[in-house]
Amino acid sequence: MGGLAGDIDSSSGTVQAQSVDCRPVVDGDAVYVTTNSFVYSFNIRDGTRRWRYALGELTGGTSSPALAHHVIFFGAADGNVYAINA
């Protein structure tokens, strides 16, 4: 398991990738992944990013996401569980 998620900087053309070492969660045509810095939502059909949520001070690792009732749950290295709307 493991891979990359990220963005392409349109001004420089460089890839700004985040290491992904968790299992993604799929809901309909969306796939969600967590990194140490962001939660991402991608279109499952073409891979385009729908949105990303910056985790701010949450660093040091996150768990694989779980999804229930359109809410994404994930644990962080600080021992807390966080939830954001999908």
N, C-alpha and C positions, 0 to 999 in steps of 0.2 A: 504494500500500500504506500501511498505517498504520491505527490505530484506538485503541480504549480497552479496558482490562481493569481491573476493580476491584471494589469492594465498596460496599454501602450501609450507612452508620452507622445502626444500628437506633435509637439514642437520639435522634439529631438528624434523621435522614432524608436527610442529605447524601450525595452520591456522592463516594467517595474513589477517583478514577480514576488509572490509570497509563497513560502513553503507550506504545503498542505499535508498533514500527516494524520488525517482523520477520515472517517467514512462520511460521505455526503448523504444528505437526506433529500428525497425526491417527493414532490407534491404536484401532481398534474403535469404541467409543462415547465415547472421550475425546479431547479436543483440548488440546494443551499450547502455551503461549506464554511468552516471556520478556520482562521489562521491565528497566529499570535497577535495580529494587529487589526483584523477585519472579519466581519461576517459578510459573505457574498451571496447574491442571488443571480443565477445564470438561467438563460433560456435553454431548456434541455434539447431543443431541436437544432439550434444553430450555434450555441455556445456564447452568444452575446451576453454581456453583463447587463442585468436589469438594474441592480443597485448594489451598493456596498455600505456597510455601517462601520465606522471607525470605533474601535474598542478603547481608544484613549490610553489611560494608565494601566489597563488590563494587559499585562505582558507576562511572559513566562509560560505560556501554553494555555490552550483551551481544549475542552473535550469535543468529541464528535457532537454535532447538533442533534436534537430531537425536535419533532414537530407535533403539535396538538392544537386543534382549533385555530389554525392560522397564526400560531405563536411559536417562535423558535426558542428553544431552551438549550443552554450550554453551560458547562461548568468551567471555572477558571482556576488558575494556579493559586489564587488567593483563598480558595476554599468555598467560594460563593457560587450559587447558580444564578444565571442571568436569563432574562426573557426579553425578546423584542418582537414586535409585530412583523409577520411575514408579509 
